[in-house]
Amino acid sequence: MVKKEIGKATPGEAVGILAAQSLGEPGTQMILRTFHYAGAASEVPVGLPRMIEIVDAKKTPGKALTDIYFIGKYSKDEKKIREIAKMIEELMLSQISHINENFMKKMIMIKLDSKKAGAEGVSINEVKKMIKAAVGAEGDVKTQGEKVLVKAGKEPLKKLRKLTNRLKILHIRGVKGITKGVILKDKSGEYFMRAGGSNITDVFTFPNVDSKRCYTNDIMQIYDKLGAEAARNAIVKELNNVMTSQKIAVDIRHIRLMADAMTLNGDVTSVGRHGLSGQKPSVLARAAFEETIKHIINAAVRGEEDQLKGVTENILIGQTIPLGSGTVKLKMK
């Protein structure tokens, strides 16, 4: 009797189909369960919406989050971490001022709030310099105490509105894209900052931040900064979190196989007609998925040839599929 090793797939086993079924079937459960979370306070997508974001390899998640950890001596000092977190959190001009437009006079009126600026540790004079630099040649800047007047001159009103919107999000301090930070305590008793948004490139360069332990749910940003292997690990972690949060037990190997397929070519590829399914070498396999006529016409124009090496194309023409016993081929003299 041959002893089979636990955890290893039999040669020729349809691991891809098993993984697709194991991940796809719970997706139907998540559709039903998503409605039960209608009144949830959390803004972070959970369940099926989050799963779709991951498998579609979206450039930015619906709600990006970043966990920022700090180096040893600071990680247990809550007061010090709150000070550092305040410096990391992005501060924009609209947060320390009131901005109004006067279309009749083609003017933008900015009233700086000295109390808010003082509480954030920002100098009013420095802010004025930043406003002048941001406006540049697009307008004439005049200052009157805490007021800053920006006259747009002969520029059309559309450009005035664009300038107003640009001034509202003018970066004053902190890391761009990192907002609404809260200080939390992990199981080991260490304090860390959980913030909205993601910009790990600039977070890593910030003093006292432990770059080895920082994490974001923005998979594409992980790929840009740390490469395909790190993105693959992030896909596994995020998909596993989705399943765990929905109390669905899926073997981690199915998730790993999918993450491997998505990062096989060295970049993050979506699962669908614009990704893995649309890039199959077989014409019939691509046509069987979506946009049948388009794939067949394009293949005819290019003179493509189907080698019939996959599962889908062999089922279509009624041949034995190259899985299980179908992987064995015998030749007779």
Long-range contacts (C-beta under 8 A, 24 or more apart in sequence): 11-327, 12-323, 12-324, 12-325, 12-326, 12-327, 12-328, 13-323, 13-324, 14-311, 14-323, 14-324, 15-257, 16-257, 16-261, 17-311, 18-254, 19-253, 19-254, 19-255, 19-257, 19-258, 22-250, 22-251, 22-254, 23-239, 23-250, 23-254, 23-255, 23-258, 26-243, 26-246, 26-248, 26-250, 27-51, 29-246, 29-248, 30-242, 30-246, 30-248, 33-246, 44-217, 46-242, 46-245, 46-246, 47-242, 47-245, 47-246, 50-238, 50-242, 51-239, 51-242, 54-219, 54-235, 54-238, 54-239, 54-242, 55-258, 55-262, 55-270, 55-271, 55-272, 56-270, 56-271, 56-272, 57-219, 57-220, 57-262, 57-268, 57-269, 57-270, 57-275, 58-220, 59-220, 60-218, 60-220, 61-217, 61-218, 61-219, 63-196, 64-177, 64-196, 64-197, 64-198, 64-216, 64-217, 64-218, 64-221, 65-194, 65-195, 65-196, 65-198, 65-216, 65-217, 66-178, 66-194, 66-195, 66-196, 66-197, 66-198, 66-199, 66-200, 66-203, 66-214, 66-215, 66-216, 66-218, 67-192, 67-193, 67-194, 67-214, 67-215, 67-216, 68-181, 68-192, 68-193, 68-194, 68-195, 68-203, 68-209, 68-214, 69-190, 69-192, 69-209, 69-210, 69-213, 69-214, 70-191, 70-192, 70-193, 70-208, 70-209, 70-210, 71-208, 71-209, 71-210, 74-208, 75-190, 75-191, 75-192, 75-210, 76-189, 76-190, 76-191, 77-191, 78-183, 78-191, 81-183, 81-191, 81-192, 81-193, 82-183, 84-193, 84-206, 84-208, 84-209, 85-181, 85-183, 85-193, 85-195, 86-120, 86-121, 87-173, 87-174, 87-206, 88-174, 88-175, 88-178, 88-181, 88-193, 88-195, 88-203, 88-206, 88-209, 89-174, 89-175, 89-178, 89-179, 89-180, 89-181, 89-195, 90-171, 90-173, 90-174, 90-175, 90-176, 90-177, 90-178, 90-179, 90-197, 91-120, 91-122, 91-171, 91-172, 91-173, 91-174, 92-168, 92-169, 92-170, 92-171, 92-172, 93-127, 93-130, 93-131, 93-167, 93-168, 93-169, 93-170, 93-172, 94-168, 94-169, 95-120, 95-172, 96-120, 96-122, 96-127, 96-172, 97-127, 99-164, 99-167, 99-168, 101-160, 101-161, 101-164, 103-157, 103-160, 105-151, 106-151, 106-152, 106-153, 106-155, 106-157, 106-160, 107-149, 107-150, 107-151, 107-152, 108-139, 108-149, 108-150, 108-152, 108-160, 108-163, 108-164, 108-167, 109-147, 109-148, 109-149, 109-150, 110-147, 110-148, 110-149, 110-150, 110-167, 111-146, 111-147, 111-148, 112-146, 112-147, 112-148, 113-146, 114-146, 120-173, 122-172, 122-173, 127-172, 130-170, 130-172, 131-167, 131-170, 134-166, 134-167, 134-170, 135-163, 135-167, 138-163, 139-163, 175-199, 175-202, 175-203, 175-206, 176-202, 177-202, 178-202, 178-203, 200-225, 201-225, 219-268, 220-268, 223-267, 223-268, 228-263, 228-266, 228-267, 228-268, 229-263, 231-263, 231-268, 232-259, 232-260, 232-262, 232-263, 233-259, 235-259, 235-262, 235-263, 235-268, 280-310, 281-307, 281-309, 281-310, 282-306, 282-307, 282-308, 282-309, 282-310, 282-312, 282-313, 283-313, 284-308, 284-312, 284-313, 284-316, 284-317, 285-310, 285-312, 285-313, 288-312, 288-313, 288-316
